[in-house]
């Protein structure tokens, strides 16, 4: 069992400074024949928890950095049923893939049965090189109905459409990507945005500030703005990521 633990430790990236000592301590515990099996299991469970906590912290730190580099993605397609513009999955992934890969992320997709009739559940598992992963879920209608309730496609076509929409929905949601009508360098997901945030963006920041119990004055100091509506658009993704991280930590401590 000692060799198995050592092999597992060698395969894991980015160890914290305390882990070599922890592993050495556990190895000494496991080589003591006088210890009961339940003590051995407790030692190994503790080791796994320490590694899981470290991996989760790496995941959150990388997510904050990745989101801070992502700019709005330009909408490149039109939905003829609703006459609205949207960003395709190809446009979204092309814009943000270089960033999330650079920060150690890799998404995978699958479908699962949905609790809702005539729906498909799309699940994206966002994996990080540090060992932590998180699922993002979307339930989409796959009944072939249009915006007015009439039949506009076959069930097979509807399934494919729901899968495509679900993939871009969960990918964009995981990294908090905003789509825009502007035809500028924002589509490169790495340029700069000028001007203040939108009303919707200001509302979301206010909601996160309230939910996390953040001191508004300290937040504005970090944002380098006199008020929430005055926050620069280029800083929006970074600030949302900081608040989301604080919310995650708040929930984890409950």
N, C-alpha and C positions, 0 to 999 in steps of 0.2 A: 504493500500500500504506500510505503514511503517513496518508492521509485515513481509510482503513478502520480503522486502529488508533485514531485519535483519536475516530472515531464510536463504536467499541466502548467506549472508556473513558468517554465521556460518558453512555452508556446504563447504566453500572453504578452502583449506589448505594453509599453509605458508603465512600468512598475513605479509605485511610490517608494520613497526612501525607507519607509517603515516595513515594507513587505519582506525584504530579505531576512530581517530579524524575526518577523512573525513566522515565516516559513521554517526557519531554523528551530524556533521554539516548538512548532507543531511536530517537526521531525523527531525532536527529542522525546516528545510526549508519545509518539507512535512507536518508538523503539523500546519503550519501557514495558516489558511483559507483565508487570504487576498491575497495570492500569486496566480497569474494566472496559468492555467494549463501548458502553454508553459514553464514557469520558472521551474515548477516541472519536466517536461520532460527533460529539459536541465540539471538539477541537476543529474537526474538519468543517463543520457547519459554520463555525465562527470565521474560519479562513475564507470560505466562500462568500460570506456576507461582506467582509472587508473588501474583497475584490469587486463584488457587485456594486458596492457604494462608490468605489473609485472609478469604475467604468461609467456609472451614471453621471458622476461629476464631469468626467471627460466629455460625455455626450452633450451635456448642457452647455459647457464652455464652448465646444465646437459649434453648436447650434447658434449661439449668440453671435459668434464671429461670422458664421456663414450668412446669417440674416442681415448683419450690418453691411454686407457687401452687395446685397441684392437690391436692384432698382426696379421700378415698375416695368412690366412687360407689355409691349404693344399688342392690342387686339388685332388679330390678322384674319378673322373670318366672320361671316354673317350667318345668323340663324334665320332662314326664310320664314319659319313658322311664327317667330316672335319679333322678327325684324330688328334683332338686337345684335350687337357686335360682341365677340368674345375672342379670347386667346386660345388657340389650339394646343393640344398636348405637345405637339412637335415644337411649336414656338416657345412654349414654357420650358420644356426640357432643354432645348438648345440654348436658351438664355441662362439657365441656372446650373446646368450640369457641371461646367468647369469649376464653379464655385463649390458646390457640395462635394464633388469628388476631391478637390484640393483639401477640404477639411475632414476627409475620412468617412464620408457617408455613402451608402449604397441602398437604393430602394428596390424592393421586390413586390410583386403584386399577385393577388389570388382572389378568387371569388368564393363566397360562402352562402348558404341558404339564408334568406332574409326573413325576419319575423313578419314582414308585411307582404300581403299577396301581390303577385305580379311585379315584384321588385327583385333586383339583384344587389347583393352586398359586395362592394369592392373594398378589399383590405390591402393597404400598403404597409409593409413592415420596413421601417427605416432603420437600417443597421449602421452601427459605427465601428470603426476599426478598433476602438478601445474595448469592445465586447458587449456594450449595452445596445438594446434595440427597443423600438416603440411602434405600436400599431396605430394606424389612422384609418377610420372606417367611414364609408358613405353608403347609404341605402338609396338606390335610384329606381324609379319606375321603369319597367320593361314591358309595358302592355301594348306598345305601339300606338298610343293615343297622342294626339297633338295638343296644342295649347287650348283649343276649344272643345276637347273631348272626343273628337272624331278620329277614326282610324287613318293613320298616315303612313304606317310601315308595317311590315311583317314582324312576327315575334322574334325571328332570327335577327333581322335588322335592328329591332328595338334592343335586343340584348347587346349587340355590338356597340350601338350608340350609347347605352347606359354604361358599358365598360369603359369606353373612351372618355365620357364625361367624368366618370368616377375617378379615373386615373389622374386627370388634370386637377380635379377638385381636391383630392387628398394630397397630391404633391404640392399644389399651391398652398394648401392649408398648413401643411407641415412646416413650410418655410415662410409662411405669412407673406406670400408674393401678391402684389397688387397689380392689376391689369389697367391699362390706360388707352385712351383713343389717340394720344399724342404720337406722332410719327417722328421720333427723335432718338437720341442715343440711349434712351432708357431701355430700349429693346436689347441692348448689349448686357444688361444687368450688371453693370459695373461702372457706369459713367456717373455724372453728377446731375442732381435735380435742383433747379432754382425755384425760389418762391416758397410761400408757406404751405402747410398741409391743408387738406380739404376739410370741410365741415364734418364729413363722416369719419375721417381719420382723427380729428380732434375729439369727437364723441367717443371713439374707441379708447383713446388714451385716457380720457376722463373716467371711463368705466373701469379700466385696469388700475388706475390710481386709487379709486375708491375701493375696489375689490382687494387690493393688496395692502391697503392702509398706508400708502406712501405719503410722506410729507410733501405737499404741493410745492412749497418754497424750495426745498432741497431738490425736488425733481426738475423744477424750472432752472435751477442753477446748473444742473447737469446738462440740461437741454440748451442752455445759453439763450434763453428766451424770456420775455417779460410776462407772457401768458401762453396758455396751451395753443390757441389759434395762431400765435406768432412763431411757433416752432417750424424750423426749416424742413421742407419736404425730404431733403437728402438725409436728415437725421431720424426720420420716422421709423424706418425698419429697425434701426439700432435701439431706439427707445422702447419700442414694442417688445423687442427681444429681451431687454433688461427687465421689463415688468413681467413678462411671461415667465422668465426664470425665477423671479421673486415669488410669483404665484405658485410655481411648482414646488419651490422650497417650503413655502408656507403650508401647502397641503401635505408634504412629506413629513413635516414635523408634528402633524396632528396625531 
